[in-house]
Amino acid sequence: MLEECLHRGLVRVSEVFEPILFAWHLGAPKPDPLSYERAAAALGHDAAELLLVDDSETNVSGALRSGWNAILFEDSAQLTRELSATGLSA
C-alpha cells in the first residue's frame, strides 16, 4: 500500500528521494542486518554513505549498528531540521 501511495498522495516524497527501496523487495525485513547490507549493495554505496529515515526506533538502531546514518522520524518539521543539519534538505 505504501508503495502505491508514493505514486499518488506521497508523490513529493518519491520526487525527492530516488530510488526508494522497500525491505520486502530485499528479502530481509528491517532490522535484520541483511536488509541493510542488501540495500547498500542495491544502491551501490557503502553503508556510511547511506541514510535511513524511519519511524521505528528498532529499525533506526539496526541501521546505525549496520554502519548507516539514520534519523528517527517524528514529524515533518523535525525531519526537515535534521536533514538540513546534514546538508540533505529537500
N, CA, C and O atoms as CSV, one atom per row, in Angstrom:
chain,resi,resn,atom,element,x,y,z
A,1,MET,N,N,0.820,-1.176,0.000
A,1,MET,CA,C,0.000,0.000,0.000
A,1,MET,C,C,0.882,1.264,0.000
A,1,MET,O,O,0.609,2.216,-0.731
A,2,LEU,N,N,1.925,1.260,0.816
A,2,LEU,CA,C,2.812,2.426,0.873
A,2,LEU,C,C,3.449,2.685,-0.487
A,2,LEU,O,O,3.540,3.829,-0.933
A,3,GLU,N,N,3.881,1.633,-1.129
A,3,GLU,CA,C,4.499,1.781,-2.441
A,3,GLU,C,C,3.537,2.441,-3.431
A,3,GLU,O,O,3.941,3.304,-4.211
A,4,GLU,N,N,2.289,2.043,-3.400
A,4,GLU,CA,C,1.274,2.645,-4.267
A,4,GLU,C,C,1.059,4.115,-3.919
A,4,GLU,O,O,0.851,4.939,-4.809
A,5,CYS,N,N,1.108,4.448,-2.629
A,5,CYS,CA,C,0.923,5.843,-2.195
A,5,CYS,C,C,2.015,6.764,-2.735
A,5,CYS,O,O,1.780,7.953,-2.950
A,6,LEU,N,N,3.197,6.219,-2.952
A,6,LEU,CA,C,4.284,7.042,-3.479
A,6,LEU,C,C,4.012,7.499,-4.910
A,6,LEU,O,O,4.653,8.424,-5.407
A,7,HIS,N,N,3.070,6.852,-5.556
A,7,HIS,CA,C,2.686,7.242,-6.917
A,7,HIS,C,C,1.444,8.121,-6.924
A,7,HIS,O,O,1.008,8.583,-7.978
A,8,ARG,N,N,0.874,8.351,-5.736
A,8,ARG,CA,C,-0.363,9.131,-5.641
A,8,ARG,C,C,-0.208,10.233,-4.597
A,8,ARG,O,O,0.319,11.304,-4.899
A,9,GLY,N,N,-0.655,9.980,-3.391
A,9,GLY,CA,C,-0.677,11.003,-2.347
A,9,GLY,C,C,0.680,11.422,-1.827
A,9,GLY,O,O,0.827,12.527,-1.305
A,10,LEU,N,N,1.672,10.563,-1.961
A,10,LEU,CA,C,3.016,10.880,-1.464
A,10,LEU,C,C,4.014,11.108,-2.605
A,10,LEU,O,O,5.205,10.833,-2.458
A,11,VAL,N,N,3.530,11.600,-3.714
A,11,VAL,CA,C,4.380,11.800,-4.889
A,11,VAL,C,C,5.583,12.681,-4.560
A,11,VAL,O,O,6.676,12.443,-5.073
A,12,ARG,N,N,5.403,13.676,-3.729
A,12,ARG,CA,C,6.507,14.585,-3.368
A,12,ARG,C,C,7.681,13.820,-2.775
A,12,ARG,O,O,8.835,14.149,-3.051
A,13,VAL,N,N,7.405,12.818,-1.974
A,13,VAL,CA,C,8.471,12.002,-1.391
A,13,VAL,C,C,9.247,11.291,-2.492
A,13,VAL,O,O,10.478,11.310,-2.492
A,14,SER,N,N,8.552,10.673,-3.418
A,14,SER,CA,C,9.235,9.939,-4.482
A,14,SER,C,C,9.929,10.871,-5.475
A,14,SER,O,O,10.821,10.434,-6.203
A,15,GLU,N,N,9.543,12.130,-5.517
A,15,GLU,CA,C,10.236,13.104,-6.369
A,15,GLU,C,C,11.560,13.532,-5.749
A,15,GLU,O,O,12.510,13.858,-6.460
A,16,VAL,N,N,11.617,13.530,-4.420
A,16,VAL,CA,C,12.807,13.992,-3.711
A,16,VAL,C,C,13.807,12.868,-3.502
A,16,VAL,O,O,15.013,13.071,-3.641
A,17,PHE,N,N,13.310,11.679,-3.167
A,17,PHE,CA,C,14.186,10.548,-2.859
A,17,PHE,C,C,14.056,9.498,-3.946
A,17,PHE,O,O,12.980,8.938,-4.158
A,18,GLU,N,N,15.147,9.236,-4.625
A,18,GLU,CA,C,15.139,8.258,-5.711
A,18,GLU,C,C,16.458,7.513,-5.697
A,18,GLU,O,O,17.502,8.166,-5.711
A,19,PRO,N,N,16.481,6.211,-5.670
A,19,PRO,CA,C,15.321,5.328,-5.572
A,19,PRO,C,C,14.875,5.179,-4.127
A,19,PRO,O,O,15.594,5.552,-3.199
A,20,ILE,N,N,13.704,4.641,-3.951
A,20,ILE,CA,C,13.201,4.270,-2.635
A,20,ILE,C,C,13.136,2.749,-2.615
A,20,ILE,O,O,12.484,2.133,-3.458
A,21,LEU,N,N,13.818,2.152,-1.643
A,21,LEU,CA,C,13.826,0.696,-1.523
A,21,LEU,C,C,12.887,0.265,-0.406
A,21,LEU,O,O,12.748,0.951,0.607
A,22,PHE,N,N,12.258,-0.857,-0.602
A,22,PHE,CA,C,11.366,-1.427,0.398
A,22,PHE,C,C,11.962,-2.733,0.884
A,22,PHE,O,O,12.462,-3.530,0.091
A,23,ALA,N,N,11.907,-2.952,2.199
A,23,ALA,CA,C,12.504,-4.148,2.793
A,23,ALA,C,C,11.957,-5.424,2.161
A,23,ALA,O,O,12.698,-6.390,1.982
A,24,TRP,N,N,10.674,-5.439,1.823
A,24,TRP,CA,C,10.095,-6.659,1.258
A,24,TRP,C,C,10.672,-6.976,-0.125
A,24,TRP,O,O,10.578,-8.120,-0.571
A,25,HIS,N,N,11.258,-6.008,-0.808
A,25,HIS,CA,C,11.922,-6.286,-2.081
A,25,HIS,C,C,13.312,-6.879,-1.861
A,25,HIS,O,O,13.861,-7.532,-2.748
A,26,LEU,N,N,13.873,-6.651,-0.687
A,26,LEU,CA,C,15.243,-7.089,-0.394
A,26,LEU,C,C,15.299,-8.511,0.160
A,26,LEU,O,O,16.382,-9.086,0.262
A,27,GLY,N,N,14.163,-9.081,0.515
A,27,GLY,CA,C,14.130,-10.442,1.019
A,27,GLY,C,C,14.579,-10.579,2.465
A,27,GLY,O,O,14.831,-11.689,2.935
A,28,ALA,N,N,14.680,-9.464,3.169
A,28,ALA,CA,C,15.043,-9.487,4.588
A,28,ALA,C,C,14.384,-8.281,5.243
A,28,ALA,O,O,14.528,-7.160,4.756
A,29,PRO,N,N,13.664,-8.495,6.337
A,29,PRO,CA,C,12.987,-7.375,6.991
A,29,PRO,C,C,13.937,-6.567,7.869
A,29,PRO,O,O,14.912,-7.101,8.400
A,30,LYS,N,N,13.647,-5.287,8.015
A,30,LYS,CA,C,14.361,-4.491,8.997
A,30,LYS,C,C,13.927,-4.973,10.372
A,30,LYS,O,O,12.751,-5.301,10.522
A,31,PRO,N,N,14.757,-5.039,11.358
A,31,PRO,CA,C,16.137,-4.576,11.440
A,31,PRO,C,C,17.195,-5.651,11.166
A,31,PRO,O,O,18.332,-5.521,11.621
A,32,ASP,N,N,16.844,-6.688,10.444
A,32,ASP,CA,C,17.817,-7.719,10.084
A,32,ASP,C,C,19.001,-7.061,9.369
A,32,ASP,O,O,18.797,-6.355,8.381
A,33,PRO,N,N,20.226,-7.272,9.841
A,33,PRO,CA,C,21.400,-6.665,9.191
A,33,PRO,C,C,21.483,-6.970,7.691
A,33,PRO,O,O,22.015,-6.170,6.921
A,34,LEU,N,N,20.957,-8.125,7.282
A,34,LEU,CA,C,20.969,-8.481,5.863
A,34,LEU,C,C,20.175,-7.482,5.022
A,34,LEU,O,O,20.532,-7.225,3.872
A,35,SER,N,N,19.103,-6.916,5.582
A,35,SER,CA,C,18.314,-5.945,4.814
A,35,SER,C,C,19.141,-4.702,4.499
A,35,SER,O,O,19.072,-4.174,3.389
A,36,TYR,N,N,19.919,-4.236,5.466
A,36,TYR,CA,C,20.751,-3.054,5.237
A,36,TYR,C,C,21.905,-3.376,4.282
A,36,TYR,O,O,22.277,-2.557,3.441
A,37,GLU,N,N,22.457,-4.568,4.426
A,37,GLU,CA,C,23.540,-4.998,3.532
A,37,GLU,C,C,23.052,-5.071,2.087
A,37,GLU,O,O,23.717,-4.584,1.172
A,38,ARG,N,N,21.892,-5.678,1.893
A,38,ARG,CA,C,21.340,-5.792,0.532
A,38,ARG,C,C,20.938,-4.435,-0.038
A,38,ARG,O,O,21.099,-4.186,-1.233
A,39,ALA,N,N,20.422,-3.571,0.808
A,39,ALA,CA,C,20.060,-2.226,0.343
A,39,ALA,C,C,21.302,-1.466,-0.099
A,39,ALA,O,O,21.288,-0.813,-1.142
A,40,ALA,N,N,22.369,-1.544,0.677
A,40,ALA,CA,C,23.617,-0.866,0.308
A,40,ALA,C,C,24.131,-1.401,-1.025
A,40,ALA,O,O,24.569,-0.633,-1.882
A,41,ALA,N,N,24.077,-2.715,-1.195
A,41,ALA,CA,C,24.523,-3.315,-2.451
A,41,ALA,C,C,23.640,-2.860,-3.617
A,41,ALA,O,O,24.149,-2.542,-4.692
A,42,ALA,N,N,22.326,-2.828,-3.409
A,42,ALA,CA,C,21.404,-2.401,-4.471
A,42,ALA,C,C,21.644,-0.954,-4.870
A,42,ALA,O,O,21.472,-0.579,-6.030
A,43,LEU,N,N,22.042,-0.149,-3.895
A,43,LEU,CA,C,22.291,1.272,-4.160
A,43,LEU,C,C,23.706,1.532,-4.653
A,43,LEU,O,O,23.995,2.605,-5.182
A,44,GLY,N,N,24.586,0.552,-4.481
A,44,GLY,CA,C,25.967,0.702,-4.935
A,44,GLY,C,C,26.778,1.650,-4.076
A,44,GLY,O,O,27.663,2.344,-4.576
A,45,HIS,N,N,26.479,1.686,-2.775
A,45,HIS,CA,C,27.185,2.582,-1.855
A,45,HIS,C,C,27.580,1.839,-0.591
A,45,HIS,O,O,26.980,0.827,-0.230
A,46,ASP,N,N,28.606,2.364,0.073
A,46,ASP,CA,C,28.978,1.845,1.383
A,46,ASP,C,C,27.941,2.295,2.398
A,46,ASP,O,O,27.286,3.322,2.219
A,47,ALA,N,N,27.799,1.525,3.454
A,47,ALA,CA,C,26.806,1.825,4.493
A,47,ALA,C,C,26.965,3.245,5.034
A,47,ALA,O,O,25.967,3.929,5.259
A,48,ALA,N,N,28.191,3.695,5.244
A,48,ALA,CA,C,28.438,5.017,5.831
A,48,ALA,C,C,27.961,6.160,4.942
A,48,ALA,O,O,27.854,7.298,5.401
A,49,GLU,N,N,27.678,5.873,3.692
A,49,GLU,CA,C,27.209,6.895,2.757
A,49,GLU,C,C,25.679,6.978,2.700
A,49,GLU,O,O,25.128,7.823,1.994
A,50,LEU,N,N,24.999,6.105,3.441
A,50,LEU,CA,C,23.558,5.974,3.304
A,50,LEU,C,C,22.811,6.481,4.522
A,50,LEU,O,O,23.339,6.510,5.634
A,51,LEU,N,N,21.571,6.880,4.287
A,51,LEU,CA,C,20.710,7.415,5.335
A,51,LEU,C,C,19.380,6.682,5.325
A,51,LEU,O,O,18.727,6.567,4.288
A,52,LEU,N,N,18.985,6.186,6.494
A,52,LEU,CA,C,17.662,5.608,6.687
A,52,LEU,C,C,16.833,6.593,7.486
A,52,LEU,O,O,17.280,7.100,8.515
A,53,VAL,N,N,15.622,6.865,7.013
A,53,VAL,CA,C,14.642,7.643,7.770
A,53,VAL,C,C,13.504,6.686,8.061
A,53,VAL,O,O,12.901,6.129,7.144
A,54,ASP,N,N,13.209,6.494,9.346
A,54,ASP,CA,C,12.210,5.506,9.736
A,54,ASP,C,C,11.527,5.972,11.009
A,54,ASP,O,O,12.119,6.703,11.803
A,55,ASP,N,N,10.280,5.553,11.208
A,55,ASP,CA,C,9.566,5.927,12.422
A,55,ASP,C,C,9.686,4.872,13.521
A,55,ASP,O,O,9.011,4.962,14.547
A,56,SER,N,N,10.536,3.884,13.309
A,56,SER,CA,C,10.748,2.820,14.282
A,56,SER,C,C,12.143,2.936,14.905
A,56,SER,O,O,13.150,2.899,14.199
A,57,GLU,N,N,12.189,3.075,16.225
A,57,GLU,CA,C,13.486,3.126,16.910
A,57,GLU,C,C,14.281,1.853,16.664
A,57,GLU,O,O,15.505,1.902,16.542
A,58,THR,N,N,13.605,0.725,16.592
A,58,THR,CA,C,14.272,-0.553,16.342
A,58,THR,C,C,14.964,-0.552,14.987
A,58,THR,O,O,16.107,-0.996,14.876
A,59,ASN,N,N,14.286,-0.058,13.956
A,59,ASN,CA,C,14.878,-0.016,12.622
A,59,ASN,C,C,16.017,0.987,12.538
A,59,ASN,O,O,17.030,0.727,11.888
A,60,VAL,N,N,15.857,2.131,13.190
A,60,VAL,CA,C,16.920,3.136,13.217
A,60,VAL,C,C,18.149,2.565,13.923
A,60,VAL,O,O,19.273,2.738,13.452
A,61,SER,N,N,17.938,1.889,15.047
A,61,SER,CA,C,19.056,1.271,15.769
A,61,SER,C,C,19.746,0.214,14.911
A,61,SER,O,O,20.974,0.119,14.904
A,62,GLY,N,N,18.954,-0.581,14.189
A,62,GLY,CA,C,19.524,-1.589,13.295
A,62,GLY,C,C,20.379,-0.971,12.212
A,62,GLY,O,O,21.451,-1.484,11.891
A,63,ALA,N,N,19.913,0.125,11.649
A,63,ALA,CA,C,20.684,0.820,10.614
A,63,ALA,C,C,21.989,1.358,11.190
A,63,ALA,O,O,23.048,1.217,10.578
A,64,LEU,N,N,21.913,1.965,12.349
A,64,LEU,CA,C,23.122,2.504,12.979
A,64,LEU,C,C,24.116,1.385,13.275
A,64,LEU,O,O,25.314,1.560,13.050
A,65,ARG,N,N,23.650,0.240,13.775
A,65,ARG,CA,C,24.532,-0.902,14.038
A,65,ARG,C,C,25.159,-1.432,12.755
A,65,ARG,O,O,26.245,-2.011,12.784
A,66,SER,N,N,24.472,-1.235,11.622
A,66,SER,CA,C,24.982,-1.697,10.327
A,66,SER,C,C,25.865,-0.656,9.642
A,66,SER,O,O,26.286,-0.851,8.502
A,67,GLY,N,N,26.145,0.447,10.334
A,67,GLY,CA,C,27.049,1.456,9.794
A,67,GLY,C,C,26.390,2.560,8.998
A,67,GLY,O,O,27.073,3.415,8.433
A,68,TRP,N,N,25.062,2.551,8.947
A,68,TRP,CA,C,24.334,3.582,8.224
A,68,TRP,C,C,24.178,4.836,9.084
A,68,TRP,O,O,24.347,4.789,10.303
A,69,ASN,N,N,23.858,5.940,8.446
A,69,ASN,CA,C,23.328,7.122,9.124
A,69,ASN,C,C,21.832,6.878,9.237
A,69,ASN,O,O,21.251,6.222,8.373
A,70,ALA,N,N,21.203,7.386,10.273
A,70,ALA,CA,C,19.772,7.131,10.441
A,70,ALA,C,C,19.124,8.255,11.232
A,70,ALA,O,O,19.727,8.833,12.136
A,71,ILE,N,N,17.892,8.547,10.874
A,71,ILE,CA,C,17.084,9.558,11.560
A,71,ILE,C,C,15.772,8.903,11.955
A,71,ILE,O,O,15.110,8.268,11.134
A,72,LEU,N,N,15.403,9.060,13.216
A,72,LEU,CA,C,14.106,8.604,13.683
A,72,LEU,C,C,13.077,9.665,13.305
A,72,LEU,O,O,13.152,10.801,13.774
A,73,PHE,N,N,12.122,9.302,12.462
A,73,PHE,CA,C,11.095,10.237,12.017
A,73,PHE,C,C,10.065,10.437,13.106
A,73,PHE,O,O,9.484,9.475,13.609
A,74,GLU,N,N,9.837,11.700,13.471
A,74,GLU,CA,C,8.799,12.049,14.443
A,74,GLU,C,C,7.712,12.893,13.790
A,74,GLU,O,O,6.524,12.644,13.995
A,75,ASP,N,N,8.114,13.891,13.002
A,75,ASP,CA,C,7.180,14.714,12.239
A,75,ASP,C,C,7.960,15.435,11.150
A,75,ASP,O,O,9.191,15.428,11.154
A,76,SER,N,N,7.251,16.053,10.227
A,76,SER,CA,C,7.920,16.652,9.070
A,76,SER,C,C,8.832,17.815,9.459
A,76,SER,O,O,9.883,18.006,8.848
A,77,ALA,N,N,8.443,18.586,10.463
A,77,ALA,CA,C,9.296,19.706,10.888
A,77,ALA,C,C,10.615,19.199,11.459
A,77,ALA,O,O,11.678,19.733,11.144
A,78,GLN,N,N,10.546,18.170,12.296
A,78,GLN,CA,C,11.759,17.582,12.872
A,78,GLN,C,C,12.634,16.979,11.777
A,78,GLN,O,O,13.853,17.152,11.793
A,79,LEU,N,N,12.025,16.273,10.829
A,79,LEU,CA,C,12.801,15.673,9.747
A,79,LEU,C,C,13.470,16.750,8.911
A,79,LEU,O,O,14.635,16.603,8.540
A,80,THR,N,N,12.765,17.820,8.608
A,80,THR,CA,C,13.338,18.917,7.841
A,80,THR,C,C,14.548,19.504,8.564
A,80,THR,O,O,15.581,19.756,7.943
A,81,ARG,N,N,14.423,19.724,9.883
A,81,ARG,CA,C,15.541,20.244,10.673
A,81,ARG,C,C,16.741,19.295,10.615
A,81,ARG,O,O,17.871,19.726,10.388
A,82,GLU,N,N,16.488,18.017,10.818
A,82,GLU,CA,C,17.598,17.061,10.835
A,82,GLU,C,C,18.233,16.881,9.454
A,82,GLU,O,O,19.451,16.737,9.347
A,83,LEU,N,N,17.428,16.887,8.414
A,83,LEU,CA,C,18.007,16.806,7.069
A,83,LEU,C,C,18.816,18.059,6.752
A,83,LEU,O,O,19.879,17.973,6.137
A,84,SER,N,N,18.319,19.221,7.170
A,84,SER,CA,C,19.049,20.471,6.956
A,84,SER,C,C,20.384,20.436,7.686
A,84,SER,O,O,21.390,20.916,7.165
A,85,ALA,N,N,20.400,19.873,8.884
A,85,ALA,CA,C,21.638,19.792,9.669
A,85,ALA,C,C,22.678,18.912,8.983
A,85,ALA,O,O,23.879,19.109,9.170
A,86,THR,N,N,22.223,17.939,8.188
A,86,THR,CA,C,23.150,17.068,7.479
A,86,THR,C,C,23.484,17.595,6.079
A,86,THR,O,O,24.332,17.037,5.383
A,87,GLY,N,N,22.809,18.674,5.677
A,87,GLY,CA,C,23.016,19.201,4.327
A,87,GLY,C,C,22.169,18.495,3.298
A,87,GLY,O,O,22.397,18.662,2.100
A,88,LEU,N,N,21.195,17.709,3.727
A,88,LEU,CA,C,20.364,16.942,2.808
A,88,LEU,C,C,18.950,17.474,2.677
A,88,LEU,O,O,18.053,16.729,2.282
A,89,SER,N,N,18.725,18.728,2.992
A,89,SER,CA,C,17.358,19.266,2.931
A,89,SER,C,C,16.832,19.219,1.500
A,89,SER,O,O,17.574,19.365,0.528
A,90,ALA,N,N,15.531,19.012,1.414
A,90,ALA,CA,C,14.889,18.911,0.104
A,90,ALA,C,C,14.462,20.280,-0.396
A,90,ALA,O,O,13.902,20.393,-1.486
